[in-house]
Amino acid sequence: MTVFRLTPAVTEAFPDTLIALVTATGLRGHESWPDTAAAMDDLEQQLAEGTWQPADETDPRIEAWHAAYRSFGTNPRRIRPSVDALGRRFAKKGTLPRINPAVDSYNSVSVRHGLPAGAFDLDHVTGDVDIRYADGSEEFTPLGEPDAIENPKPGEIIYTDASVVLTRHWNHRDAHQTCVTEDSTRVAFVLETLHATRDGHLLKTAATELQNLLAPHTEQTTIHYLSPGQPEATA
Protein backbone atom coordinates (compact mmCIF):
# COMPACT_ATOMS: atom_id res chain seq x y z
CA MET A 1 0.00 0.00 0.00
CA THR A 2 1.21 3.50 -0.86
CA VAL A 3 0.17 6.57 1.12
CA PHE A 4 -0.16 9.83 -0.83
CA ARG A 5 0.25 12.86 1.40
CA LEU A 6 -0.28 16.61 0.96
CA THR A 7 2.21 18.26 3.29
CA PRO A 8 1.15 21.09 5.63
CA ALA A 9 3.30 23.73 3.89
CA VAL A 10 1.58 23.04 0.56
CA THR A 11 -1.94 23.06 2.01
CA GLU A 12 -1.16 26.30 3.83
CA ALA A 13 -0.01 27.95 0.60
CA PHE A 14 -2.84 26.47 -1.49
CA PRO A 15 -5.76 26.00 0.93
CA ASP A 16 -8.36 25.24 -1.75
CA THR A 17 -6.42 22.34 -3.29
CA LEU A 18 -8.30 19.15 -4.17
CA ILE A 19 -6.62 16.12 -5.72
CA ALA A 20 -8.44 13.04 -6.96
CA LEU A 21 -6.48 9.83 -6.54
CA VAL A 22 -7.87 7.17 -8.88
CA THR A 23 -6.27 3.79 -8.31
CA ALA A 24 -6.41 0.75 -10.58
CA THR A 25 -5.25 -2.76 -9.78
CA GLY A 26 -5.04 -5.64 -12.22
CA LEU A 27 -4.76 -3.21 -15.13
CA ARG A 28 -4.73 -4.85 -18.56
CA GLY A 29 -2.89 -2.49 -20.86
CA HIS A 30 -2.40 -4.80 -23.81
CA GLU A 31 -6.06 -5.23 -24.72
CA SER A 32 -8.22 -2.92 -26.83
CA TRP A 33 -9.79 0.03 -24.99
CA PRO A 34 -12.58 1.13 -27.36
CA ASP A 35 -14.13 3.67 -24.97
CA THR A 36 -10.83 5.50 -24.60
CA ALA A 37 -10.29 5.50 -28.35
CA ALA A 38 -13.82 6.86 -28.84
CA ALA A 39 -13.27 9.60 -26.23
CA MET A 40 -10.15 10.78 -28.04
CA ASP A 41 -11.81 10.63 -31.45
CA ASP A 42 -14.74 12.64 -30.08
CA LEU A 43 -12.48 15.42 -28.79
CA GLU A 44 -10.60 15.57 -32.09
CA GLN A 45 -13.86 15.79 -34.02
CA GLN A 46 -15.18 18.60 -31.80
CA LEU A 47 -11.94 20.51 -32.23
CA ALA A 48 -12.02 20.03 -36.01
CA GLU A 49 -15.64 21.21 -36.17
CA GLY A 50 -14.90 24.26 -34.02
CA THR A 51 -17.47 23.32 -31.37
CA TRP A 52 -14.90 22.98 -28.58
CA GLN A 53 -11.44 24.29 -27.74
CA PRO A 54 -9.01 23.16 -25.05
CA ALA A 55 -8.58 25.55 -22.14
CA ASP A 56 -5.71 28.00 -22.63
CA GLU A 57 -3.87 30.31 -20.28
CA THR A 58 -6.73 32.83 -20.29
CA ASP A 59 -9.00 30.21 -18.72
CA PRO A 60 -9.28 30.48 -14.90
CA ARG A 61 -8.37 26.80 -14.52
CA ILE A 62 -5.06 27.27 -16.34
CA GLU A 63 -4.48 30.78 -15.04
CA ALA A 64 -4.51 29.42 -11.47
CA TRP A 65 -1.71 26.99 -12.26
CA HIS A 66 0.34 29.74 -13.92
CA ALA A 67 0.02 31.78 -10.73
CA ALA A 68 1.03 28.77 -8.63
CA TYR A 69 4.08 28.11 -10.79
CA ARG A 70 5.17 31.72 -10.48
CA SER A 71 4.75 31.52 -6.71
CA PHE A 72 7.45 28.86 -6.48
CA GLY A 73 9.76 30.44 -9.02
CA THR A 74 8.85 28.61 -12.24
CA ASN A 75 8.09 30.53 -15.42
CA PRO A 76 4.83 28.90 -16.62
CA ARG A 77 5.28 30.08 -20.18
CA ARG A 78 8.63 28.31 -20.43
CA ILE A 79 7.82 25.30 -18.23
CA ARG A 80 4.10 24.78 -18.61
CA PRO A 81 1.62 22.89 -16.44
CA SER A 82 0.88 19.54 -18.09
CA VAL A 83 -2.70 20.36 -19.06
CA ASP A 84 -1.62 23.67 -20.59
CA ALA A 85 1.12 22.01 -22.65
CA LEU A 86 -1.21 19.21 -23.77
CA GLY A 87 -3.97 21.64 -24.75
CA ARG A 88 -1.60 23.84 -26.74
CA ARG A 89 -0.22 20.83 -28.59
CA PHE A 90 -3.71 19.56 -29.29
CA ALA A 91 -4.94 22.95 -30.58
CA LYS A 92 -1.92 23.21 -32.89
CA LYS A 93 -1.84 19.65 -34.27
CA GLY A 94 -5.51 18.73 -34.10
CA THR A 95 -4.76 15.31 -32.65
CA LEU A 96 -3.97 13.90 -29.23
CA PRO A 97 -0.87 11.73 -28.79
CA ARG A 98 -1.48 7.98 -28.63
CA ILE A 99 0.85 6.57 -25.96
CA ASN A 100 -0.90 3.57 -24.46
CA PRO A 101 -4.51 3.04 -23.31
CA ALA A 102 -4.02 4.03 -19.66
CA VAL A 103 -2.09 7.21 -20.51
CA ASP A 104 -4.47 8.04 -23.34
CA SER A 105 -7.35 7.74 -20.86
CA TYR A 106 -6.03 10.31 -18.42
CA ASN A 107 -4.84 12.61 -21.20
CA SER A 108 -8.31 12.69 -22.74
CA VAL A 109 -9.95 13.41 -19.38
CA SER A 110 -7.34 16.05 -18.56
CA VAL A 111 -7.74 18.05 -21.76
CA ARG A 112 -11.54 17.66 -21.83
CA HIS A 113 -11.92 19.16 -18.35
CA GLY A 114 -8.92 21.51 -18.27
CA LEU A 115 -7.38 19.78 -15.24
CA PRO A 116 -3.80 18.54 -14.83
CA ALA A 117 -3.49 14.75 -14.69
CA GLY A 118 -0.71 12.23 -14.24
CA ALA A 119 -0.09 8.65 -13.26
CA PHE A 120 2.45 6.50 -11.43
CA ASP A 121 3.23 2.81 -11.77
CA LEU A 122 2.98 1.84 -8.11
CA ASP A 123 5.20 -1.21 -8.57
CA HIS A 124 8.06 1.21 -9.17
CA VAL A 125 7.25 3.62 -6.33
CA THR A 126 9.39 3.30 -3.20
CA GLY A 127 7.54 3.92 0.06
CA ASP A 128 4.99 6.68 0.38
CA VAL A 129 4.47 9.74 -1.83
CA ASP A 130 4.65 13.30 -0.50
CA ILE A 131 3.51 16.43 -2.32
CA ARG A 132 5.91 18.97 -0.86
CA TYR A 133 8.39 21.75 -1.44
CA ALA A 134 11.77 20.57 -2.71
CA ASP A 135 14.93 21.33 -0.77
CA GLY A 136 17.13 20.99 -3.86
CA SER A 137 18.89 17.77 -2.90
CA GLU A 138 16.35 15.48 -4.57
CA GLU A 139 17.01 13.69 -7.86
CA PHE A 140 14.69 13.50 -10.87
CA THR A 141 15.05 11.50 -14.08
CA PRO A 142 12.73 12.96 -16.75
CA LEU A 143 10.36 10.71 -18.67
CA GLY A 144 12.11 9.43 -21.79
CA GLU A 145 15.58 10.40 -20.54
CA PRO A 146 16.73 7.42 -18.44
CA ASP A 147 20.33 8.61 -18.21
CA ALA A 148 19.53 12.17 -17.13
CA ILE A 149 19.48 13.38 -13.53
CA GLU A 150 18.10 16.77 -12.51
CA ASN A 151 17.80 18.47 -9.14
CA PRO A 152 14.59 20.42 -8.56
CA LYS A 153 15.05 24.00 -7.46
CA PRO A 154 14.64 24.63 -3.73
CA GLY A 155 11.04 25.71 -3.13
CA GLU A 156 9.64 23.97 -6.22
CA ILE A 157 6.61 21.78 -5.48
CA ILE A 158 7.21 18.12 -6.28
CA TYR A 159 5.71 14.68 -5.91
CA THR A 160 8.41 12.49 -4.35
CA ASP A 161 8.68 8.99 -2.95
CA ALA A 162 11.36 7.74 -0.55
CA SER A 163 14.07 7.72 -3.20
CA VAL A 164 13.32 9.90 -6.25
CA VAL A 165 11.18 12.78 -7.48
CA LEU A 166 8.08 11.58 -9.34
CA THR A 167 7.06 14.93 -10.85
CA ARG A 168 8.72 18.33 -11.13
CA HIS A 169 7.01 21.72 -10.93
CA TRP A 170 3.98 20.02 -9.29
CA ASN A 171 2.62 18.61 -12.56
CA HIS A 172 4.90 19.68 -15.42
CA ARG A 173 6.63 16.37 -16.14
CA ASP A 174 6.65 12.83 -14.77
CA ALA A 175 9.66 10.69 -13.92
CA HIS A 176 11.03 7.93 -16.10
CA GLN A 177 11.14 5.35 -13.31
CA THR A 178 7.42 5.35 -12.58
CA CYS A 179 6.01 5.94 -16.07
CA VAL A 180 2.91 3.96 -16.99
CA THR A 181 3.33 1.42 -19.82
CA GLU A 182 1.20 -1.34 -21.30
CA ASP A 183 2.80 -3.68 -18.75
CA SER A 184 1.78 -1.61 -15.71
CA THR A 185 -0.77 -3.46 -13.56
CA ARG A 186 -1.04 -1.30 -10.43
CA VAL A 187 -1.38 2.42 -11.14
CA ALA A 188 -2.31 5.58 -9.26
CA PHE A 189 -3.78 8.36 -11.41
CA VAL A 190 -4.11 11.94 -10.14
CA LEU A 191 -6.32 14.85 -11.22
CA GLU A 192 -5.79 18.25 -9.61
CA THR A 193 -7.39 21.62 -8.98
CA LEU A 194 -6.26 24.58 -6.89
CA HIS A 195 -9.84 25.89 -6.62
CA ALA A 196 -12.04 23.21 -5.10
CA THR A 197 -14.66 25.80 -4.18
CA ARG A 198 -15.12 26.64 -7.86
CA ASP A 199 -14.05 23.46 -9.63
CA GLY A 200 -14.52 20.65 -7.11
CA HIS A 201 -17.59 19.33 -8.91
CA LEU A 202 -15.69 19.40 -12.22
CA LEU A 203 -12.82 17.46 -10.65
CA LYS A 204 -15.17 14.81 -9.28
CA THR A 205 -16.90 14.49 -12.65
CA ALA A 206 -13.52 14.05 -14.33
CA ALA A 207 -12.41 11.45 -11.75
CA THR A 208 -15.57 9.43 -12.34
CA GLU A 209 -15.09 9.71 -16.11
CA LEU A 210 -11.54 8.40 -15.76
CA GLN A 211 -12.67 5.58 -13.48
CA ASN A 212 -15.29 4.58 -16.04
CA LEU A 213 -12.65 4.40 -18.78
CA LEU A 214 -10.40 2.27 -16.58
CA ALA A 215 -12.97 -0.04 -15.01
CA PRO A 216 -13.54 -2.44 -17.95
CA HIS A 217 -9.79 -3.12 -18.03
CA THR A 218 -8.99 -3.56 -14.33
CA GLU A 219 -9.81 -5.88 -11.46
CA GLN A 220 -10.63 -2.94 -9.17
CA THR A 221 -10.71 0.86 -9.23
CA THR A 222 -11.21 3.30 -6.36
CA ILE A 223 -11.33 7.08 -5.99
CA HIS A 224 -9.95 8.96 -2.98
CA TYR A 225 -9.55 12.70 -2.49
CA LEU A 226 -6.71 14.69 -0.95
CA SER A 227 -7.43 18.11 0.53
CA PRO A 228 -6.22 20.27 3.43
CA GLY A 229 -8.95 18.67 5.57
CA GLN A 230 -8.01 15.15 4.46
CA PRO A 231 -4.35 15.29 3.44
CA GLU A 232 -3.69 11.53 3.19
CA ALA A 233 -5.06 8.68 1.09
CA THR A 234 -3.87 5.14 0.48
CA ALA A 235 -3.48 3.71 -3.01
KADA-V576990 format. One record per run of one state. SS is the DSSP state (2 for helix, 1 for strand, 0 for the rest). FROM is the first residue (numbers start at 0). LEN is the number of residues. If there is no record, write none. Layout:
# KADA-V576990
<<SS & FROM & LEN> <SS & FROM & LEN>>
This chain:
# KADA-V576990
<<0 & 0 & 2> <1 & 2 & 4> <0 & 6 & 1> <2 & 7 & 6> <0 & 13 & 4> <1 & 17 & 8> <0 & 25 & 8> <2 & 33 & 16> <0 & 49 & 10> <2 & 59 & 12> <0 & 71 & 10> <2 & 81 & 12> <0 & 93 & 7> <2 & 100 & 13> <0 & 113 & 2> <1 & 115 & 6> <2 & 121 & 3> <0 & 124 & 4> <1 & 128 & 5> <0 & 133 & 6> <1 & 139 & 1> <0 & 140 & 1> <1 & 141 & 1> <0 & 142 & 7> <1 & 149 & 1> <0 & 150 & 6> <1 & 156 & 4> <0 & 160 & 4> <1 & 164 & 4> <0 & 168 & 4> <1 & 172 & 3> <0 & 175 & 10> <1 & 185 & 8> <0 & 193 & 2> <2 & 195 & 20> <0 & 215 & 4> <1 & 219 & 8> <0 & 227 & 2> <1 & 229 & 1> <0 & 230 & 1> <1 & 231 & 3> <0 & 234 & 1>>
